[in-house]
C-alpha cells in the first residue's frame, strides 16, 4: 500500500529537475546492452566538499554531493567528512517529501490500491504496448526480471520502476543510500544535532488519491516505460562511469558525462491528473525552499554546518547551489 501512495515521491526524491532522456539507437532496440566499464571496488574517497560562505562572515556550510547509483562493492572513506562533522554545530539532511495517510484508512483501502497497480480489464503489457516497444521490453525483462511474469500485468509506469531497479542491481550498482547511515553515525558519535527537513504532503482523501492515480493510465503511462527502456538500452554503461567518477572523486568527469533521466517523462504521467500535479508541484517547490531556508539559517547561526545534496543540485545551472550563488553567497567547488 505504501508503495502505491509514495509513487509520486519516487519521482521527486532524487532531483528537482531532470534532463531529457537519450533516444535508443537502432543498434540497441533489439537486445539488452553490453557493459564495458569496469566498476571500481574497495575503499574510495568520493568527491571533495563544496564550501558555501557568507560574504560578511567566516561561517561556512560544507556540502557533500551524493550520487545514485553507486558501485555495490565500494566502501566510502569518510575521514575528511568525520573531521568536518566533529567540528560542526549541525548536520542538515536533504529535504524529502512524505505523504501523510492515516494508517486505518490505508488498511481499509488496500484492495483498491492493489487494483490501481494493474492494467484495467486484466490487460497485460503485450495487450497495451505497441508491438515494437514490447519487442524491446522482452529482452530487458528476461535479462533483469527473469521469470517475474506478474510484472506483465502491472501498469507501464510501475513496470518501468521494477525494471529500472533490477537493472541497476544486476549491473553491479545500487540505489541504496549507503552514505547517510555513516554520516548519521558520525554525527551521533560527536553529539552533533541532525536537522531533518521533511515536507509533509497531506492526503485528505486516500480513495480519491487512488482514483487520481488510476486516471493517469494511457499514452503518457506508456511513454514512461518507453523512456525507461531507452535509458537502459543506451545509458547503463554511462551510469557505471558516473558511479566510478563519484567513487574516485573525479568531479570534472562527473560533470562532463551526460545525465539522461527518465523521471521527467514519468512525472508527466502523474502530472496528467490535476490533483496529483498540484501536490507534486507544491512538494517540489517546498523541497527547494525549505532546504534553502534551513541552509541560510544554519549559515547565520552556526560557525560550521555539514549538509548533503545530490550532485545534480550542485552542478546544474538551476540547482540549489546556483540559487545560493544568486543570493550572494560565496561558493567554492572541491579542488
Protein Blocks (a to p, Z undefined) as FASTA:
>chain_A
ZZmmmmmmmmmmmbmbdcddddddfklmmbccddfbdcdedjdebjaddddddfkbcbdc
ddddddddddfkbccdfklmmmmmmmpcbdcddddddddddfklmmmmmmmmmmmmpceh
hiafklmpcfklmmmmmmmmmmmnomalklmmpcfklmmmmmmmmmmmmnopafbdfklm
mmmmmmmmnopacdddddddddfblmlmmmmmmmmgcjklmmmmmmmmmmmmmmmmmmmm
mmmmmmnopaklmmmpccddfklmmmmmmmmpmklmmmmmmmmmmmmmmmmmmmmmmmmm
pmbdcddddfklmmpmkbmklmmmmnopacdddZZ
